[in-house]
Amino acid sequence: MCDDVYSDLANAVVQQAVEDWQNAVDTIRKMKHSTRCHKTQIVNSAKRRKDDCESFFKSQWFELLTNLDGRQLLKDLKKRDKDRQKAKFNKVNIAG
C-alpha cells in the first residue's frame, strides 16, 4: 500500500514536469509574435521553466522517481511537439 502511494506521487511529479515543459514551450512559441509590453519577462520565465524541466528529466532525482529514461522522454516530447505543430500548420493550410 505504501509503495503505491509513493509510486503515485512520483508519477504525479513526472507528469507535472511534462505538462510544465509543454506549457513553457507553448508560451515561448505564442509570445514570439506577441506585442505585449511584458513579452521579454514572460518569455524569459518560460525559458527558465523549460530549462528547469529539461534539467530534471536528465537528473538523478528523475532516475530515482521513475524507471523511464529521462533523455528519451525529452526526445519524445520534442518530437510530439514538432508533430503537433506540423498538424496545426497543415490544418491551417487546408482550411485557408
Secondary structure as UniProt FT lines:
FT   HELIX           2..31
FT   TURN            32..33
FT   TURN            37..38
FT   HELIX           39..57
FT   HELIX           60..65
FT   HELIX           70..95
//
